[in-house]
Amino acid sequence: MYVGTLSFDLLLGDVHSLKEKRSIVRPIVAELQRKYAVSAAETGNQNLHRRAEIGLAVVSGDTGHLTDVLDRCERLVAGRPEVELLSVRRRLHSDEE
């Protein structure tokens, strides 16, 4: 069994409140969950209105499938015009570790 995680550090555009931030972050998290069946959430920078951190995890028995899902998730977030992707951290773990 393999576990893959991604953590996205995002800069949000013309956002002036936490409410506006949520209106951008929540749809991204929901789309990741819906399209790719991953566990995703806002995981950091909750009190900053122009920065967001989204984390996700996925479990698979096949490293090829795991890498494919993580690649697709990364492309989805990078392709969103309302956010600038500052960095991505990717980790792969096996149950043998």
ABEGO torsion letter per residue (X at the ends): XBBBBBBBBBBBBBBABAAAAAAAAAAAAAAAAAAAGBBBBBABGAABAABBBBBBBBBBABAAAAAAAAAAAAAAAAABAABBBABBBBBBBBAAX
